[in-house]
Amino acid sequence: MLKSNIFKGLLLIIMVLCLVPNMAFAKKPIVLRWAQYTPAKPDQTGGVFDQFIADEVEKRTNGDVKIEIYWSGAMGKPKELLGLISDGTIDMTSIPAGFYNASFPLWLAPNSIPFVMENTEEAWRSATMLPELVPGIQIEMKKLNLKCLYHQVLSPYQIFAREPIKTFEDLKGKKFCTWGDYLPRAFKAAGALGVSIFPAERYEALQRGVVDGVIWPLCLGQLTRSHEVAPNVCLWNLGPIVGKGIYVNLDVWNKLPSDVQKIMLDVSAEANEMQRKQWDQWDDESRKILEADGAFIHEIPASERQKWIDAQPDFVSEWIKNAEKKGLGKEARELKEKWFEIVAKY
């Protein structure tokens, strides 16, 4: 009788374990830590598309993959993020190639050489097509232990200045927030000074008079409230850029199940398509807000803009020569050819 009761008890335990989920044996979700140097914003920034990716990946994997976004440099300063993702300290990040010229000798060009592209469609096509057309770009990323999901673009950069900058001569003697190697020298060619200052520090630099102006797309200048301290919005159109790449550490990527990889790529493709027309729409909306807030919008004559272009060194040729010194001349020339074909077409 005792043996029978023990047997029945064991059988009951086995049935319970089979029929009722046991949290001790539940599958743990994959958690990916995504480091951002930009603040979280509800609209008008690439953060909208980043949050879309995080939300949709969790939704489409039924919670098996969670992407935790750490905004405002919570996991590292901008200059630290490339190293942190390359060595696997973080799983994901969003960074522009132009912040790390030595590490991206090829891909820095569409991010930081001004006056090449005219409109956002050119930048979007360049960001989407060039990594597929130019194998050297993928090789460059692989060497850094990166898997790129897609690239965000930014609409044409304008000048937000404390005083009107309406002519080429008005640039002389002024200081501006920039980044990379080429933009500071573009301002130098006009007799101005370009100072590399990360985005989060630009408002204070304007406010304290450290600089006379910053360059932003209209939507980001309005969103960062730059016009409060630099109310002259001067439409120089330095060009749009191929902006932040959305990267996953390559070792982490290779360990993800293939179905998860597909979901992440599908969601990223959707985010990429979402941004295609959004930046121009945001710029249009922001121009109205800027004018309503009392900012002064200055149209720049094409002749004055051309003076600035003519005064610059040939940055594209210089970039190719620098790539040649690193044994990447062929790849740089191929990138230039494909890039300029896209610009001419779109």
C-alpha positions in Angstrom: 0.0 0.0 0.0 2.8 2.4 0.9 4.7 1.6 -2.3 1.5 2.2 -4.3 1.0 5.6 -2.7 4.6 6.6 -3.3 4.3 5.6 -6.9 1.1 7.6 -7.3 2.8 10.6 -5.7 5.8 10.4 -8.1 3.5 10.1 -11.0 1.5 13.2 -9.9 4.7 15.2 -9.6 5.8 14.2 -13.1 2.5 15.2 -14.5 2.6 18.6 -12.8 6.1 19.2 -14.2 4.9 18.3 -17.7 1.7 20.3 -17.6 2.6 23.4 -15.6 5.4 25.8 -16.8 8.3 25.7 -14.4 10.0 29.1 -14.2 13.3 27.5 -13.1 13.5 25.8 -16.6 12.0 28.7 -18.6 14.0 29.9 -21.6 15.8 33.1 -20.8 15.5 35.9 -23.3 18.5 37.1 -25.3 19.3 40.7 -24.1 21.2 43.0 -26.4 22.6 46.2 -24.9 22.4 49.2 -27.3 24.6 52.1 -26.4 23.5 55.6 -27.7 25.3 58.9 -27.3 22.2 60.8 -28.3 19.3 61.6 -25.9 16.0 59.8 -26.2 13.5 62.0 -28.1 9.9 61.3 -29.0 10.2 62.5 -32.6 12.3 64.2 -35.2 15.5 62.1 -34.5 16.9 58.8 -35.5 15.9 57.6 -32.1 12.4 57.1 -33.5 13.7 54.4 -35.8 16.0 52.9 -33.2 13.1 52.5 -30.8 11.0 51.0 -33.6 13.7 48.3 -34.1 13.9 47.5 -30.4 10.1 47.3 -30.0 9.5 45.2 -33.2 12.3 42.8 -32.5 10.9 42.0 -29.1 7.4 41.8 -30.5 8.3 39.5 -33.5 10.5 37.2 -31.4 7.7 36.9 -28.8 9.9 38.3 -26.2 12.8 35.9 -26.9 15.0 38.9 -27.8 15.0 42.1 -25.8 17.0 45.2 -26.9 17.8 47.6 -24.1 18.7 51.1 -25.3 20.9 53.1 -23.1 20.6 56.8 -24.1 22.6 59.9 -23.5 26.0 58.2 -23.2 25.0 56.0 -20.3 27.3 53.2 -21.5 30.1 55.3 -23.0 31.0 58.6 -24.5 30.9 59.1 -28.3 34.7 58.6 -28.8 34.6 55.4 -26.7 31.7 53.6 -28.4 33.6 52.1 -31.4 36.2 50.5 -29.1 33.4 49.2 -26.8 31.5 47.5 -29.5 34.5 46.1 -31.3 35.7 44.3 -28.2 32.2 43.2 -27.2 31.8 45.3 -24.1 28.5 46.4 -25.6 26.3 44.5 -28.1 25.0 47.3 -30.3 25.6 51.0 -31.0 24.8 53.8 -33.4 27.9 55.8 -34.6 28.9 57.9 -37.6 32.1 56.9 -39.4 33.3 60.5 -39.4 33.8 60.4 -35.7 36.5 57.7 -36.2 38.4 58.7 -39.4 41.4 56.4 -38.7 39.1 53.4 -38.4 36.8 54.1 -41.4 39.3 55.4 -44.0 36.7 54.5 -46.8 33.3 55.0 -45.3 34.1 58.4 -43.6 33.8 60.2 -47.0 29.9 60.3 -47.4 29.6 61.2 -43.7 32.0 64.2 -43.6 33.0 65.6 -47.0 30.7 68.7 -47.5 29.1 70.0 -50.7 29.1 66.6 -52.6 25.4 65.7 -52.1 22.5 68.1 -52.5 19.4 66.3 -51.2 18.3 63.7 -48.8 17.4 61.1 -51.5 21.1 61.2 -52.6 22.2 60.4 -49.1 19.6 57.7 -48.6 20.6 56.0 -51.9 24.3 56.3 -51.0 23.7 54.8 -47.5 21.6 52.0 -48.8 23.4 51.1 -52.0 27.1 51.7 -51.5 27.8 49.0 -48.9 26.4 46.5 -51.4 28.2 48.0 -54.4 31.6 48.5 -52.8 33.0 45.3 -51.1 35.7 47.4 -49.4 33.1 49.0 -47.1 32.0 45.6 -45.8 35.6 44.5 -45.3 36.3 47.7 -43.4 33.4 47.0 -41.0 34.4 43.3 -40.6 37.9 44.3 -39.5 36.3 46.4 -36.8 34.2 43.3 -35.7 30.9 45.0 -36.8 27.8 43.9 -38.5 25.8 46.8 -39.9 22.0 46.6 -39.9 21.5 49.9 -41.9 22.6 53.5 -42.0 20.5 56.5 -41.0 20.8 59.6 -43.1 20.5 63.3 -42.2 18.9 66.0 -44.4 21.0 68.9 -45.6 23.1 70.8 -43.0 22.5 74.5 -42.5 24.2 77.1 -40.3 22.5 78.3 -37.0 24.4 81.4 -36.1 24.4 84.1 -33.4 24.8 86.7 -36.2 23.6 86.6 -39.9 26.0 84.6 -42.1 24.6 85.6 -45.5 27.7 86.0 -47.6 31.0 84.2 -48.1 32.7 87.1 -46.4 30.5 86.8 -43.3 32.1 83.5 -42.5 35.5 85.1 -42.0 36.7 85.2 -38.4 33.8 83.1 -37.0 33.9 79.8 -35.0 31.6 76.9 -35.8 30.9 73.5 -34.2 31.9 70.7 -36.7 33.3 67.2 -36.6 35.9 65.0 -38.5 38.8 66.2 -40.6 37.2 67.8 -43.6 34.4 70.1 -42.2 36.8 72.1 -40.0 39.0 72.7 -43.0 36.0 73.7 -45.2 35.4 76.5 -42.7 39.1 77.3 -42.6 39.0 77.8 -46.4 36.4 80.6 -45.7 38.6 82.2 -43.1 36.5 80.7 -40.3 37.4 78.2 -37.6 35.8 74.8 -37.3 35.9 73.2 -33.8 35.1 69.5 -33.2 32.4 69.5 -30.6 30.1 66.5 -29.9 26.4 67.1 -30.3 25.5 67.1 -26.6 27.9 70.0 -25.9 26.9 72.3 -28.8 24.1 74.3 -27.2 26.3 75.2 -24.2 29.2 76.1 -26.6 26.8 78.5 -28.3 25.3 79.8 -25.1 28.8 80.6 -23.6 30.0 82.2 -26.9 32.7 79.5 -27.4 31.4 79.3 -31.0 29.5 81.7 -33.2 27.4 78.9 -34.9 26.6 75.3 -35.4 25.6 73.2 -38.3 22.5 71.1 -38.1 19.6 69.9 -40.4 16.7 72.2 -39.7 14.8 69.6 -37.7 17.7 68.9 -35.4 18.6 72.5 -35.0 15.0 73.2 -33.9 14.8 70.2 -31.7 18.0 71.0 -29.9 16.7 74.6 -29.4 19.9 75.9 -31.1 17.8 78.9 -32.4 17.3 80.1 -28.9 21.0 81.2 -28.8 21.7 81.2 -32.5 18.5 82.7 -34.1 19.9 83.2 -37.6 19.2 80.1 -39.7 21.3 80.5 -42.8 20.5 78.0 -45.6 23.9 77.3 -47.0 23.1 73.6 -47.6 26.5 72.0 -46.8 24.8 68.8 -47.9 23.1 65.9 -46.4 25.2 63.0 -44.9 25.3 59.3 -44.5 24.9 59.4 -40.8 25.0 56.8 -38.0 25.5 53.2 -38.8 23.4 50.8 -36.6 26.0 48.2 -35.7 25.9 44.9 -33.8 29.1 43.3 -32.5 30.0 40.7 -35.2 30.7 37.9 -32.6 27.3 38.6 -31.0 25.6 38.6 -34.4 27.1 35.3 -35.4 25.8 33.6 -32.2 22.2 34.8 -32.8 19.8 32.1 -34.2 19.2 32.5 -37.9 15.6 33.3 -37.5 16.5 36.1 -35.1 19.0 37.5 -37.6 16.3 37.5 -40.3 13.9 39.4 -38.0 16.5 42.0 -37.1 17.4 42.5 -40.8 13.7 42.7 -41.8 12.9 45.2 -39.1 16.0 47.3 -40.0 15.0 47.4 -43.6 11.6 48.7 -42.6 13.2 51.4 -40.4 15.4 52.3 -43.3 12.5 52.8 -45.6 10.6 54.7 -42.9 13.4 57.3 -42.7 13.6 57.9 -46.4 11.1 60.7 -46.7 10.7 61.5 -43.0 13.7 63.8 -42.7 12.5 66.2 -45.4 9.1 66.3 -43.8 10.6 67.0 -40.4 12.6 69.8 -41.9 9.5 71.4 -43.5 7.7 71.2 -40.1 10.7 72.6 -38.2 11.1 75.6 -40.6 7.5 76.6 -39.7 8.3 76.2 -36.0 11.5 78.1 -36.2 9.8 81.0 -37.9 7.0 81.0 -35.4 9.6 81.0 -32.6 11.2 84.2 -34.0 14.2 82.7 -35.8 15.4 84.5 -38.9 15.6 82.3 -42.0 18.2 83.6 -44.5 18.2 82.3 -48.1 21.8 82.2 -49.4 22.4 83.2 -53.1 23.9 80.4 -55.2 26.8 82.7 -56.1 27.8 83.1 -52.5 27.6 79.3 -51.9 29.7 78.7 -55.0 32.4 81.0 -53.6 32.7 78.8 -50.6 32.8 75.6 -52.7 35.5 77.1 -55.0 37.7 78.1 -52.0 37.9 74.6 -50.6 40.6 72.1 -51.3 39.6 69.1 -53.4 38.7 67.0 -50.4 37.6 64.0 -52.5 41.0 63.7 -54.2 42.7 64.2 -50.9 40.6 61.5 -49.3 41.6 59.1 -52.1 45.3 59.9 -51.6 45.0 59.2 -47.9 43.4 55.9 -48.7 46.2 55.0 -51.1 48.7 55.5 -48.3 46.8 52.7 -46.4 46.7 50.4 -49.4 43.1 51.3 -50.1 43.4 53.4 -53.3 41.5 51.0 -55.5 38.7 50.7 -53.0 38.4 54.5 -52.6 38.3 55.1 -56.3 35.6 52.5 -56.7 33.6 54.1 -53.8 34.0 57.5 -55.5 32.9 56.2 -58.8 29.8 54.5 -57.4 29.0 57.4 -55.1 29.2 60.0 -57.8 27.0 57.9 -60.1 24.3 57.9 -57.4 24.6 61.6 -56.8 24.3 62.3 -60.6 21.3 60.1 -60.9 19.3 61.2 -57.9 
